[in-house]
Amino acid sequence: MGISDSLAKRRSYYKLNKNLPVSQDEVIKTIKTMTELVPDAFNMKSARVIIALNDKQNKLWDEIYDAFGGKVAREKIDSFKSAAGTILYFIDNDVVTTMQDKFPLYAANFPIWANQANGMLQIAIWTALRELNIGANIQHYNPVIDEAVAKLFNVPENYTLIAQMPFGGIAEEPAPKDKEDISLRVKVEK
């Protein structure tokens, strides 16, 4: 399967369950491999991930519900909790600061590049999981949940939470995507 086919299979799967079609070890290996392979400007390696599984998966989403004080529907939170796990994406700000000090001419760009690398990591992992017949979606409950996540996972203070990716067995396929007029977003000049 080529990258275009893999990206086409990658969708936002919201109906997930704890029944993975592969072992947790295979999922962990895939996440580690993608984290190693995804490029980062100046090879700074600023991205960090924490994988919440089993009891930690359940506790994470209960803590997220509590952090919002009931302002996010329990049913919505439970839909993410019903997944097999969640990948938490972070940027290690100490790495970014070190690169800024080392290359002062590019200092303003390193936070931007760190975010770009994190986004590339998210799509790489999301796509690789889909190749394993695992569904996922991306959530952005930070910064509201930052303190709860830091406490639950003993996250270093220099990490910034970027996104949360629940993943699991696919309980239901999403509706087909509408075809867009890509010429509205891609301009070709000859």
C-alpha positions as CSV (number, residue, x, y, z in Angstrom):
1,M,0.0,0.0,0.0
2,G,1.4,3.5,-0.9
3,I,1.2,6.6,1.2
4,S,-1.8,8.0,-0.8
5,D,-3.8,4.8,-0.2
6,S,-2.8,4.9,3.5
7,L,-3.8,8.5,4.0
8,A,-7.1,7.9,2.2
9,K,-7.9,5.1,4.7
10,R,-7.1,7.4,7.6
11,R,-10.2,9.0,8.9
12,S,-11.6,10.4,12.2
13,Y,-13.1,7.3,13.8
14,Y,-15.3,8.3,16.7
15,K,-16.9,4.9,17.4
16,L,-14.0,3.0,18.9
17,N,-13.8,0.0,21.3
18,K,-11.1,-1.7,23.3
19,N,-10.8,-4.6,20.9
20,L,-7.5,-4.1,19.0
21,P,-6.9,-6.2,15.9
22,V,-3.2,-6.4,16.9
23,S,-1.4,-6.7,20.2
24,Q,-0.7,-3.7,22.4
25,D,3.0,-4.5,21.9
26,E,2.5,-4.0,18.1
27,V,0.8,-0.7,18.7
28,I,3.6,0.5,20.9
29,K,6.2,-0.7,18.5
30,T,4.5,1.2,15.6
31,I,4.3,4.4,17.7
32,K,7.9,4.2,18.6
33,T,8.9,3.5,15.0
34,M,6.9,6.5,13.7
35,T,8.4,8.7,16.4
36,E,11.9,7.8,15.3
37,L,11.2,8.2,11.6
38,V,9.4,11.5,11.5
39,P,11.7,14.4,10.7
40,D,12.2,17.5,12.8
41,A,14.0,20.7,11.8
42,F,17.7,20.6,12.7
43,N,17.0,17.0,13.9
44,M,16.0,18.6,17.2
45,K,13.7,15.7,18.2
46,S,11.3,17.9,20.2
47,A,8.2,15.6,20.1
48,R,7.3,13.4,23.0
49,V,4.5,10.9,23.4
50,I,2.8,9.2,26.3
51,I,0.6,6.2,25.5
52,A,-2.2,5.6,28.0
53,L,-3.5,2.0,28.1
54,N,-5.8,-0.1,30.3
55,D,-6.5,1.6,33.7
56,K,-4.5,4.7,32.7
57,Q,-6.7,5.1,29.6
58,N,-9.9,5.0,31.8
59,K,-8.4,7.4,34.4
60,L,-7.3,9.8,31.8
61,W,-10.8,10.4,30.4
62,D,-12.3,10.5,33.9
63,E,-9.8,13.2,34.8
64,I,-10.6,15.0,31.5
65,Y,-14.3,14.9,32.4
66,D,-13.6,16.2,35.9
67,A,-11.3,19.0,34.6
68,F,-14.2,20.4,32.6
69,G,-16.6,20.2,35.6
70,G,-19.3,18.6,33.6
71,K,-19.2,21.2,30.8
72,V,-18.4,18.5,28.3
73,A,-21.1,15.8,28.0
74,R,-20.3,12.6,29.8
75,E,-21.4,10.6,26.7
76,K,-18.8,12.4,24.6
77,I,-16.0,11.8,27.1
78,D,-17.1,8.2,27.5
79,S,-16.8,7.7,23.7
80,F,-13.1,8.5,24.0
81,K,-12.8,6.5,27.2
82,S,-14.2,3.4,25.3
83,A,-11.1,3.4,23.1
84,A,-8.3,1.0,23.7
85,G,-5.8,3.8,24.4
86,T,-4.9,7.4,23.9
87,I,-1.7,8.9,22.6
88,L,-0.8,12.2,24.3
89,Y,1.4,14.4,22.1
90,F,3.8,16.9,23.7
91,I,6.6,19.3,22.8
92,D,9.7,19.3,25.0
93,N,10.4,23.0,25.4
94,D,13.9,22.4,26.9
95,V,14.9,20.9,23.5
96,V,13.4,23.9,21.7
97,T,15.2,26.4,24.0
98,T,18.5,24.6,23.6
99,M,18.2,24.9,19.8
100,Q,17.3,28.5,20.1
101,D,20.4,29.1,22.2
102,K,22.6,27.1,19.8
103,F,21.3,28.8,16.6
104,P,20.2,32.3,17.6
105,L,19.6,33.4,14.0
106,Y,16.7,30.9,13.8
107,A,15.5,31.3,17.4
108,A,12.0,32.5,16.5
109,N,11.5,29.6,14.1
110,F,12.2,26.7,16.5
111,P,8.8,26.8,18.3
112,I,7.1,26.8,14.9
113,W,9.2,24.0,13.6
114,A,8.5,22.0,16.8
115,N,4.8,22.3,16.1
116,Q,5.2,21.3,12.5
117,A,7.2,18.2,13.5
118,N,4.5,17.4,16.1
119,G,1.8,17.6,13.4
120,M,3.8,15.4,11.1
121,L,4.2,12.9,13.9
122,Q,0.4,12.9,14.6
123,I,-0.5,12.2,11.0
124,A,2.3,9.6,10.6
125,I,1.1,7.7,13.7
126,W,-2.6,8.1,12.8
127,T,-1.9,6.7,9.3
128,A,0.3,3.9,10.6
129,L,-2.4,2.9,13.1
130,R,-5.0,2.8,10.3
131,E,-2.7,0.5,8.3
132,L,-3.0,-1.9,11.3
133,N,-6.8,-1.6,11.0
134,I,-7.0,0.6,14.1
135,G,-9.2,3.7,14.1
136,A,-8.3,7.0,15.8
137,N,-9.3,10.6,16.1
138,I,-7.6,13.7,17.3
139,Q,-8.7,15.9,20.2
140,H,-7.6,19.2,21.7
141,Y,-8.8,19.5,25.2
142,N,-5.6,21.2,26.3
143,P,-4.9,23.6,28.1
144,V,-7.9,22.9,30.3
145,I,-6.6,19.4,31.0
146,D,-2.9,20.2,31.3
147,E,-2.7,20.1,35.1
148,A,-4.7,16.8,35.4
149,V,-2.6,15.1,32.7
150,A,0.7,16.3,34.2
151,K,-0.3,14.9,37.6
152,L,-1.7,11.6,36.2
153,F,1.4,10.9,34.1
154,N,4.1,12.7,36.1
155,V,4.7,14.9,33.0
156,P,7.8,17.2,33.2
157,E,7.1,20.9,33.5
158,N,9.0,21.6,30.3
159,Y,6.5,19.6,28.2
160,T,3.6,21.3,26.5
161,L,0.6,19.1,25.7
162,I,-0.4,19.5,22.0
163,A,-3.1,16.9,21.3
164,Q,-4.8,13.7,22.4
165,M,-5.4,10.8,20.1
166,P,-7.9,8.1,21.3
167,F,-7.4,4.9,19.3
168,G,-9.0,1.4,19.2
169,G,-10.9,-1.2,17.4
170,I,-13.3,0.2,14.8
171,A,-16.9,-0.2,16.0
172,E,-18.4,1.8,13.1
173,E,-17.2,3.3,9.9
174,P,-17.6,7.1,9.5
175,A,-19.8,8.6,6.8
176,P,-18.1,9.0,3.4
177,K,-16.2,12.3,2.9
178,D,-17.6,14.9,0.6
179,K,-15.4,15.5,-2.5
180,E,-13.9,19.0,-2.4
181,D,-12.8,21.2,-5.3
182,I,-9.1,21.0,-4.5
183,S,-8.4,23.8,-7.0
184,L,-9.7,26.1,-4.3
185,R,-6.7,25.2,-2.1
186,V,-4.0,24.2,-4.6
187,K,-2.8,26.8,-7.2
188,V,-0.6,25.7,-10.0
189,E,1.6,28.2,-11.8
190,K,3.5,27.3,-15.0
